[in-house]
Amino acid sequence: MLIDVGVNLLNRQFRSDRNAVMQRAKSAGVEEVVVIATNLDESADAIDLVQHSGLRCTAGVHPHDAAAVPGDWQIRLQHLASHPRVCAVGETGLDFHRNFSPAHEQREVFAAQIDLAQTLQKPLYVHDRDSQGEVMDLLSAVGPLPPVLIHCFTGSARDLENYLHAGFHIGITGWITDQERGGSLRALVPEIPAERLMLETDAPFLRPTNVPAQWLQQYGLPLRYKRRCEPAMLPFVLHTVAALRGEEPADLAAITRANAIRFFGLAEPHAPAEQ
């Protein structure tokens, strides 16, 4: 059984068949997902979704959304992130690849969420794309941190070394299946200690390249979904990571599942909240 620690389940690509997506995930052996939120409204919607489904979610502001936060965003986020179904603060961090928000606003919003995670003592769910070490610098500039997950890691060997030295966890997505774009990551993934590794799809993004062409037909899905990633595709990430590490998929599944339960404080069994 697997836990997908990163699914954008509220993304509009899942609007018409969200329940079926989760049913397919369970049929593929993905017993649970962590629902990612990227702004205040989505955080509120995620809480509403998970408190009736037995899942958990994050609450935070993605670097892409940093420029759009309202004046009272920190008060609102603290209220949202305090909800018992919220298992981490984020997705937050820095993204200097696309720069949808100015760098200085990304830094300010990230720093405030680091402080919030420290206050609430909830894990940090961190996005780092092309920050050139600034994510690590900001995380290192404060006092003791709660557990930190570097979501969808695609960084350099130096980045990985620094994150592991700091005690952070590393999330691996379908990027690992792309032999061209994921070449450097494929070389690094054996260096991640088993107890720090977690698996995620980041669905509907980063569809694994090793998903067979007949996958849609298997589930009776239309061709318009041919590029969409789903949590049911997590086993394709698992098998690639296991092969690169020289490990048995079943063993790696058990280890990463245990890591997710421990890191996020997931209950087992995980029952829906009373209504």
C-alpha positions as CSV (number, residue, x, y, z in Angstrom):
1,M,0.0,0.0,0.0
2,L,1.2,3.5,-0.9
3,I,0.6,7.1,0.4
4,D,0.8,9.9,-2.2
5,V,2.1,12.9,-0.2
6,G,1.3,15.4,-2.9
7,V,-1.9,15.7,-4.9
8,N,-3.5,18.9,-6.2
9,L,-6.9,17.3,-5.8
10,L,-8.7,20.6,-6.1
11,N,-7.2,21.4,-9.4
12,R,-9.8,22.1,-12.1
13,Q,-8.5,19.1,-14.1
14,F,-10.2,16.9,-11.4
15,R,-13.4,18.9,-11.2
16,S,-15.6,16.5,-13.1
17,D,-14.4,13.2,-11.8
18,R,-12.7,13.7,-8.4
19,N,-14.4,10.8,-6.7
20,A,-13.5,8.5,-9.6
21,V,-9.9,9.6,-9.4
22,M,-9.8,8.6,-5.8
23,Q,-11.5,5.2,-6.5
24,R,-8.8,4.6,-9.2
25,A,-6.1,5.5,-6.7
26,K,-7.4,2.9,-4.2
27,S,-7.7,0.2,-6.9
28,A,-4.0,0.9,-7.7
29,G,-2.9,0.5,-4.1
30,V,-2.8,4.1,-3.1
31,E,-4.6,4.1,0.2
32,E,-4.3,7.7,1.1
33,V,-3.2,11.1,-0.4
34,V,-2.2,14.4,1.1
35,V,-4.2,17.1,-0.6
36,I,-2.0,20.1,-1.4
37,A,-3.3,23.7,-1.1
38,T,-1.6,26.7,-2.7
39,N,-3.6,29.8,-1.6
40,L,-6.0,30.8,1.1
41,D,-9.2,30.0,-0.8
42,E,-7.9,26.6,-1.8
43,S,-6.8,25.9,1.8
44,A,-10.3,26.5,3.0
45,D,-11.7,24.3,0.2
46,A,-9.2,21.6,1.0
47,I,-10.2,21.6,4.7
48,D,-13.9,21.3,3.7
49,L,-13.0,18.4,1.3
50,V,-10.8,16.4,3.7
51,Q,-12.9,16.7,6.9
52,H,-15.6,14.7,5.1
53,S,-13.3,12.2,3.4
54,G,-10.9,11.1,6.1
55,L,-7.9,12.6,4.2
56,R,-5.5,15.3,5.3
57,C,-4.4,18.5,3.6
58,T,-1.9,21.3,3.7
59,A,-2.7,25.0,4.1
60,G,-0.4,27.7,2.7
61,V,0.5,30.1,0.0
62,H,2.6,28.9,-3.0
63,P,5.3,31.2,-4.2
64,H,3.3,31.7,-7.4
65,D,0.5,33.2,-5.3
66,A,2.7,35.3,-3.0
67,A,2.0,38.6,-4.8
68,A,-1.8,38.1,-4.5
69,V,-2.1,37.7,-0.7
70,P,-4.5,40.1,1.0
71,G,-3.5,42.3,3.9
72,D,-4.9,40.0,6.6
73,W,-3.5,36.8,5.0
74,Q,-1.3,35.8,7.9
75,I,-4.2,35.9,10.4
76,R,-6.4,33.9,8.0
77,L,-3.7,31.4,7.3
78,Q,-3.0,30.8,11.0
79,H,-6.7,30.1,11.5
80,L,-6.8,27.7,8.5
81,A,-3.5,25.9,9.4
82,S,-4.7,25.3,13.0
83,H,-7.4,23.0,11.8
84,P,-6.9,19.4,13.0
85,R,-7.1,18.0,9.4
86,V,-4.3,20.3,8.2
87,C,-1.1,18.2,8.5
88,A,1.4,20.7,7.2
89,V,2.0,24.4,6.4
90,G,2.4,25.0,2.6
91,E,2.9,24.5,-0.2
92,T,5.3,27.4,0.3
93,G,8.8,28.2,-0.7
94,L,10.5,30.0,-3.6
95,D,10.2,29.6,-7.4
96,F,12.7,31.7,-9.4
97,H,12.1,29.6,-12.6
98,R,8.8,31.3,-13.5
99,N,8.8,34.2,-11.1
100,F,5.0,34.6,-11.2
101,S,5.5,36.7,-8.0
102,P,8.4,39.1,-7.4
103,A,11.3,37.5,-5.6
104,H,11.1,39.8,-2.6
105,E,7.4,39.0,-2.1
106,Q,8.1,35.3,-2.4
107,R,10.7,35.6,0.4
108,E,8.5,37.6,2.7
109,V,5.6,35.2,2.3
110,F,7.8,32.1,2.7
111,A,9.5,33.5,5.8
112,A,6.1,34.2,7.4
113,Q,5.0,30.6,6.8
114,I,8.2,29.3,8.3
115,D,7.4,31.3,11.4
116,L,3.8,30.0,11.4
117,A,5.0,26.3,11.1
118,Q,7.3,26.9,14.1
119,T,4.4,28.5,16.1
120,L,2.0,25.7,15.3
121,Q,4.7,23.0,15.4
122,K,3.3,21.5,12.1
123,P,5.6,20.3,9.3
124,L,6.6,22.6,6.5
125,Y,5.7,21.6,2.9
126,V,8.3,23.3,0.8
127,H,8.6,24.1,-2.9
128,D,12.1,24.9,-4.3
129,R,12.6,25.6,-7.9
130,D,15.8,27.4,-9.1
131,S,16.2,29.3,-5.8
132,Q,20.0,28.8,-6.0
133,G,20.2,27.9,-2.4
134,E,17.9,30.7,-1.0
135,V,15.3,28.2,0.3
136,M,18.0,26.6,2.4
137,D,19.3,30.0,3.5
138,L,15.9,31.1,4.7
139,L,15.3,27.8,6.5
140,S,18.7,28.0,8.1
141,A,18.3,31.6,9.3
142,V,15.7,30.7,12.0
143,G,15.6,28.7,15.1
144,P,14.6,25.0,15.5
145,L,12.3,23.9,12.7
146,P,9.5,21.4,12.7
147,P,9.8,18.5,10.2
148,V,10.5,19.8,6.6
149,L,9.5,18.1,3.3
150,I,11.2,19.3,0.2
151,H,8.3,18.6,-2.2
152,C,9.0,17.5,-5.8
153,F,12.8,17.6,-5.4
154,T,14.6,18.4,-8.7
155,G,17.6,20.2,-7.3
156,S,21.4,19.7,-7.5
157,A,23.7,17.3,-5.6
158,R,24.6,20.3,-3.4
159,D,21.0,21.1,-2.7
160,L,20.4,17.4,-1.7
161,E,23.4,17.3,0.5
162,N,22.4,20.5,2.3
163,Y,18.8,19.3,2.8
164,L,19.8,15.9,4.1
165,H,22.4,17.4,6.4
166,A,19.6,19.6,7.8
167,G,17.5,16.5,8.4
168,F,14.8,17.3,5.8
169,H,12.7,14.8,4.0
170,I,12.7,14.5,0.2
171,G,9.6,14.0,-2.0
172,I,10.1,12.3,-5.4
173,T,7.6,12.6,-8.3
174,G,7.2,11.3,-11.8
175,W,10.1,13.6,-12.8
176,I,12.2,10.6,-11.9
177,T,10.8,8.6,-14.8
178,D,11.9,11.2,-17.5
179,Q,15.3,9.9,-18.5
180,E,16.1,13.2,-20.2
181,R,14.8,15.9,-17.9
182,G,15.2,13.8,-14.8
183,G,18.7,12.5,-15.6
184,S,20.5,14.2,-12.7
185,L,17.7,13.3,-10.3
186,R,18.0,9.7,-11.3
187,A,21.6,9.7,-10.4
188,L,20.9,11.3,-7.0
189,V,17.9,9.3,-5.8
190,P,20.1,6.4,-4.5
191,E,21.8,8.9,-2.2
192,I,18.6,9.6,-0.2
193,P,18.4,7.7,3.1
194,A,15.4,5.4,3.0
195,E,13.9,6.9,6.2
196,R,13.9,10.4,4.6
197,L,12.2,9.4,1.3
198,M,8.6,9.9,0.3
199,L,6.7,9.4,-3.0
200,E,4.2,11.8,-4.6
201,T,2.6,12.4,-8.0
202,D,2.0,16.2,-7.8
203,A,-1.1,15.2,-9.8
204,P,-2.5,16.5,-12.2
205,F,1.1,17.5,-13.1
206,L,4.2,15.5,-13.9
207,R,2.6,12.4,-15.4
208,P,5.1,9.6,-15.3
209,T,6.6,8.8,-18.7
210,N,6.4,5.1,-18.1
211,V,2.6,5.0,-17.8
212,P,1.6,2.6,-20.7
213,A,-0.4,3.9,-23.6
214,Q,-3.3,1.6,-22.8
215,W,-3.7,3.0,-19.2
216,L,-6.7,5.3,-20.3
217,Q,-8.4,2.4,-22.0
218,Q,-7.9,0.2,-19.0
219,Y,-10.1,2.6,-17.0
220,G,-12.4,3.6,-19.8
221,L,-11.1,7.2,-19.8
222,P,-11.4,9.6,-22.7
223,L,-8.3,10.8,-24.7
224,R,-8.6,14.3,-23.2
225,Y,-6.9,12.9,-20.1
226,K,-3.9,11.6,-21.9
227,R,-1.5,14.1,-20.3
228,R,-3.1,14.3,-16.9
229,C,-1.4,12.6,-13.9
230,E,-3.5,10.9,-11.2
231,P,-2.5,9.4,-7.8
232,A,-3.3,6.0,-9.3
233,M,0.0,6.5,-11.3
234,L,2.1,6.5,-8.1
235,P,3.1,2.9,-8.6
236,F,5.0,3.9,-11.7
237,V,7.0,6.3,-9.7
238,L,7.6,3.7,-7.0
239,H,8.9,1.1,-9.5
240,T,11.3,3.6,-11.1
241,V,12.7,4.7,-7.8
242,A,13.0,1.1,-6.5
243,A,14.9,0.1,-9.7
244,L,17.3,3.0,-9.4
245,R,18.0,2.2,-5.8
246,G,18.3,-1.5,-6.3
247,E,15.4,-2.2,-3.9
248,E,12.2,-4.3,-4.0
249,P,9.1,-2.2,-4.8
250,A,7.2,-3.7,-2.0
251,D,9.9,-2.9,0.5
252,L,10.2,0.7,-0.7
253,A,6.4,1.1,-0.6
254,A,6.3,0.0,3.0
255,I,9.2,2.3,4.0
256,T,7.8,5.4,2.3
257,R,4.4,4.7,3.6
258,A,5.7,4.5,7.2
259,N,7.7,7.7,6.6
260,A,4.6,9.6,5.5
261,I,2.5,8.4,8.5
262,R,5.3,9.4,10.9
263,F,6.1,12.8,9.2
264,F,2.5,14.0,8.8
265,G,1.1,12.3,11.9
266,L,-1.4,10.4,9.9
267,A,-3.8,8.2,11.9
268,E,-4.0,4.5,11.2
269,P,-6.7,3.6,10.4
270,H,-7.7,7.1,9.2
271,A,-11.4,7.6,9.7
272,P,-13.4,10.6,8.5
273,A,-14.4,13.3,10.9
274,E,-17.8,13.1,12.4
275,Q,-20.3,15.3,10.6
